[in-house]
Amino acid sequence: MDAHAIYDLHDLPSRQLQAPLIEREGQLQVAESLLAQARAANGSLLTIQGAGGLGKSALLRAVCEMAVGERAEVLSATGRAPERDFALGVVLQLFEARVSLASEEERASLLSAAASQAAPLFVPGGRERISDPSFTLLHGLYWLCSHLARSRPLLLAVDNADLADEASLRFLLFLAERLEDLPVMLAVTLGRAPRLAAPPLLDLLVRHPAAIGVRVHAFSAAATARYLRETWLPDAGPDVCRSAYDAAGGNPYLVDALGAEIAQGDPDAEASVSRLGPSSVAAVALRRAEAVDPDGPALMRAVAILGPGAELRHTAELAGIAREDAARIADGLIETGLLAHSDGLSPAQPVIQVAVASSMGPLERAEAHLCAAEMLAQEHAPPERIAPHLAEAPRRHSAWVVETLRAAAARAVERGAPGEAVGWLRRALAEPAPQEAHARVMLDLGRAEATAGEAQAVGRLREASELIADSRERAQTALDSGRTLFAFGRHADAAAAFERGLLEVGDSDDALAGRLQASLATLGRLLDPAAASVDGAVGPPAEALRRRLGLPL
């Protein structure tokens, strides 16, 4: 499974950075061979690609550690969106500290000959006079690399190269063109910026003939379990690991965030992984969405409220954004890895939806769900699509809300999901239902609870029957109550309910009376099979049954 998401080295907690790389052996082997190539004075270019949060930065860090272990010199830099307008910012990250910390003698050697053309970069006030990287400056930086690599191989590592400033990218491309005879390895990661927003120079660098590319992918379920057990949850069971994998889509950052949340000690966390939404995930997701467009966070919140498969027109309306603008922003969020490629708009992983929705205040979130429900109702959406939003919406004492929830519950029972029906009907009771509908909701709820095997159905059905004016319906409720009581082993109460139903129905409905009599007789036969008559009668006479159950005669 591929997994899109949203994070880089600077979003990762130190616990994750210290964790062992998992399922990255092939990529490390490629990097090792390119380092060997650089040691042989045949420079190399490694590109590490993949959606955010999949471990590009961690892999680059491992490459740097490998290079240090092989006695190479390592200089690193990171592209950052707020610094893209600062010319040569990444170049300065790579070289400035190294040059300034060198002894006076070594600095003179590093910046000697042609490398002296790069010296203004490292002189106070000198870089302000450089607006564009000239060939002379780029040539000087090339020779600085050559001088740095005279005694041992040099690794230049640039994380998030797609967020680097254009002048620095021009240098990286210039260097890539001339790596062939240098003991230098250039390693870059990319995949943070939307493809359409990436600078053209980056594409030239990635497609350069010298470039060898590797991709990182989401963890498998087995890798997710191993990661959790080696970091946050040594005793994590298979159910917790699988739930974390499903919620995070195998994305290493999200797996780590969920592991940290569970490890905080919430006693219910392990049982409800799918409902966890770490605030750190929401903060980063919304920050990344804002980098795509100022309205990006509003669109992310709308998708989080509407849920997977949200239609663009609904998302735009809920977010208060023009539809054409919403389409453009959504494309950017998909490119960035916040939304998934699908028929509709969906968060890239379930945990992102939970986290972003949880970042909203409870009143704000409830009102958004109400708006979503009303919007769907205007388009005559089926009640089962509307009910999840009404369940989270504020109470309004609305007959429409109650009837919609009842209709959704009826469909849930029809498809064999009584537990879901119970949830909708309990929400309908809390609305609260108008007086005339209250008994109907209680009756529906009692029947759904009975079907779901919940003991409180008995009391619910009895209470509902007391509120119903129609005698036939009271008799039907007595039949339902009796069957539920029998299922819970309360045989005497079941028999009493059947008899109460017979009194209610009288002569008004022979079919219902027959079902009540058959239920009463079947109860007697099950309790005392020997009492059944040889001529095929269904059970003992009523008087014998009442005596058998200890009921008054």
C-alpha angles and dihedrals in degrees: 000000000000116000128201122203148136124264144096141185093292093055095053122099115236089248090066094046089056094050118103119261110257126200092000099104095113094052091049091052090055091049091049092053091049090051089052089050091052091049087058090058092255104120121220141199121214122190119194113198136180143110119293119284095024094109107265091139092046090051091049089050089053090051089052091050090049090052092049089051089055091051096252121144113247126203119178141188139174130219114229127189096227090054099049091104093056106096114230092000093140091045089055091050089054100047114012099082092041093053096042093049093049118103116259090255094049092045090054089051094047092051097040127122114351091356088069087078087074094049096097089068090064099043119092107259093007098101092054088067091057112085099158130021107252123203087254093057093045090049090051092051090049090055091046087059090048092052092047089054096049096098101028138000118283127222118197109194120190118184118202093010089174087069094050121115117262095246091056091048089053089056093048090052091046090052093046089057090057105038096104097093099030129093087229131121120198115200123183136174124211139171100092099101125060110266094239091053096049114109116254091238089065091059090052090052095048093047094045113129090238093056121107111192132204128181130213121217138193121282118266117237089261092051091049090055092047092049094050092048093048094049124021108358115039091171098042111148125222094259093055092045092050092047090051090049092051094046094047098035087229091295105154095217093050092044088054093048091051091047090052091049093051092045091057087082105253102159091213097045097090091050094050107037091141090061096051118109111176112214090225089062092051093048094052094041093053092044090053091046091053090052088059093050137333088247092049095098091052090052091048091051091049092052090047090054096044094044133213117346095023113172118240095237092053092046093049093048094048091047093046092237129133110258095240090050091047090054092052093047092046090054089053092049090051091050090049092050099246094112127040128236106254143122089279135018114287134166110258091243132012092243090061090056092049093045096048093045090048090053089068119086114259094248092045091049093047093051091048090054090050091051089049091051093049091046092052092045091055087060091048093245115179114272093245089064092049098043097071089058094046089051088062097036126100118268114263106170086242125164089203091058092049095048092046091052091047091051091049090049092051091053090047091055091048092056093046101260105120092155090062090048090053090056094051093046094048087053089050090054089051092052081065107242118232111263095258092052098042096087091047092053091048090049092049090047094049091051092047091048090050091051089048090051096246115155094216089069089086095061091040093054092046091051091047092051090055090056097048117095098195111089094207091054090048088054091051089049089052089053091051091047093049093051091048092048091050090051088056093049096253095132099164092050090047092054090048090052092051091050091047088054091051090054091050097048096045109162096330098096121021093184094054091043089052092053091050093049091046091050091050092048093045089052089054093047092050091050095045113015092174090064093065111109121245093235091070102266111161097236149326120313117274093254092055091047092051089051091047091053096042094245122150112269 
